[in-house]
Amino acid sequence: QVQLVESGGGLVQAGGSLRLSCAASGRAVARYGMGWFRQAPGKERELVAAIKWSGDRTYYADSVKGRFTISRDNAKNTVYLQMNSLQPEDTAVYYCAADALRMRTVLAGSVSSYDSWGQGAQVTVSS
């Protein structure tokens, strides 16, 4: 498994921006899809954005489409989530995750498809 460490969370006012970073170690993630999930109190963990190992395909939840951007820098073994126009409903703990399957031909869309998780980064958006 790969070790993942998120950074960049924090408190921001509605309409503001944050960029989350996910640094991987222990294994190069260049051949693995990556995802960002979030979990708000009392709610299930949901997939926010995902990027295929090749970088040529991405997925966004409807709730963040047009506001969030996922990207990867394989040379740095790092994945990013740029979050713009943040709203109070975006408040959650955000988790970075790595696909369990190397070079999966499609985007991994379920929690069970990922086998490595970061510790989470708190994002709080005030109104």
C-alpha positions as CSV (number, residue, x, y, z in Angstrom):
1,Q,0.0,0.0,0.0
2,V,0.9,3.6,-0.4
3,Q,1.0,6.2,2.4
4,L,-1.0,9.3,1.7
5,V,-0.8,12.6,3.5
6,E,-3.3,15.5,2.9
7,S,-2.6,19.1,3.5
8,G,-4.1,22.5,2.8
9,G,-7.3,22.3,4.7
10,G,-8.6,25.0,6.9
11,L,-11.3,27.6,7.6
12,V,-12.5,29.9,4.8
13,Q,-15.4,32.2,4.2
14,A,-18.1,31.3,1.7
15,G,-16.9,32.2,-1.8
16,G,-13.3,31.6,-0.9
17,S,-10.8,29.0,-2.2
18,L,-8.5,26.3,-0.9
19,R,-6.2,23.9,-2.5
20,L,-5.7,20.4,-1.0
21,S,-2.6,18.5,-1.7
22,C,-2.1,14.7,-1.3
23,A,1.5,13.6,-1.1
24,A,2.1,9.9,-1.7
25,S,5.0,7.8,-0.4
26,G,6.0,4.2,-0.3
27,R,4.8,3.6,-3.9
28,A,4.7,5.7,-7.0
29,V,1.1,6.4,-7.8
30,A,1.6,7.3,-11.5
31,R,-0.1,4.1,-12.6
32,Y,-3.0,4.4,-10.1
33,G,-6.2,6.3,-10.2
34,M,-6.7,8.8,-7.4
35,G,-9.8,10.1,-5.7
36,W,-10.8,12.8,-3.3
37,F,-13.7,11.9,-0.9
38,R,-15.4,13.9,1.8
39,Q,-17.4,13.0,4.8
40,A,-19.6,15.5,6.7
41,P,-20.8,14.7,10.3
42,G,-23.6,12.2,10.1
43,K,-23.2,11.5,6.4
44,E,-21.7,8.8,4.4
45,R,-18.3,9.3,2.7
46,E,-18.8,10.5,-0.9
47,L,-16.6,10.7,-3.9
48,V,-16.0,14.3,-4.8
49,A,-13.5,14.0,-7.7
50,A,-11.4,11.3,-9.3
51,I,-8.7,11.2,-11.9
52,K,-7.6,8.2,-14.0
53,W,-4.0,7.0,-13.7
54,S,-3.3,8.4,-17.2
55,G,-4.7,11.8,-16.3
56,D,-6.9,11.9,-19.4
57,R,-10.2,11.4,-17.6
58,T,-11.7,13.0,-14.6
59,Y,-15.0,12.7,-12.6
60,Y,-16.7,15.3,-10.5
61,A,-19.8,15.0,-8.3
62,D,-22.6,17.2,-9.5
63,S,-22.4,19.3,-6.3
64,V,-18.8,20.4,-7.1
65,K,-18.8,20.4,-10.9
66,G,-17.5,23.7,-12.2
67,R,-16.0,24.7,-8.8
68,F,-13.5,22.0,-8.0
69,T,-10.6,20.7,-10.1
70,I,-8.5,17.6,-9.6
71,S,-5.1,17.3,-11.0
72,R,-1.9,15.2,-10.5
73,D,1.8,15.7,-10.8
74,N,3.3,12.3,-11.1
75,A,6.9,13.7,-10.9
76,K,6.0,14.9,-7.4
77,N,3.8,11.8,-6.6
78,T,1.2,14.3,-5.6
79,V,-2.5,14.9,-6.3
80,Y,-4.3,18.2,-5.9
81,L,-7.9,19.4,-5.4
82,Q,-8.4,23.0,-6.2
83,M,-11.7,24.2,-4.6
84,N,-13.2,27.5,-5.6
85,S,-16.4,29.2,-4.7
86,L,-16.6,27.2,-1.5
87,Q,-20.0,27.0,0.2
88,P,-20.9,26.0,3.8
89,E,-22.2,22.7,2.5
90,D,-18.7,21.9,1.4
91,T,-17.7,21.6,5.0
92,A,-16.3,18.1,5.7
93,V,-13.3,16.1,6.2
94,Y,-11.6,15.5,2.9
95,Y,-9.8,12.3,2.2
96,C,-7.3,11.4,-0.5
97,A,-7.4,7.8,-1.7
98,A,-5.5,5.6,-4.2
99,D,-7.1,3.0,-6.4
100,A,-6.4,-0.6,-5.5
101,L,-6.1,-1.6,-9.1
102,R,-3.1,-0.6,-11.2
103,M,-3.9,1.0,-14.5
104,R,-7.6,0.5,-14.2
105,T,-9.2,1.2,-17.6
106,V,-12.1,3.2,-16.1
107,L,-12.4,5.7,-13.3
108,A,-12.9,4.1,-9.9
109,G,-16.2,5.4,-8.5
110,S,-16.8,3.5,-5.2
111,V,-15.2,3.6,-1.8
112,S,-14.4,-0.1,-2.1
113,S,-12.3,0.5,-5.2
114,Y,-9.7,2.4,-3.1
115,D,-7.4,0.6,-0.7
116,S,-5.1,3.4,0.5
117,W,-6.4,6.4,2.4
118,G,-5.0,9.5,4.0
119,Q,-5.8,10.7,7.5
120,G,-8.1,13.4,6.2
121,A,-8.0,17.2,6.1
122,Q,-10.7,19.4,7.7
123,V,-12.3,22.0,5.5
124,T,-14.7,24.4,7.2
125,V,-16.6,27.0,5.2
126,S,-18.3,29.8,7.2
127,S,-21.3,31.7,5.9
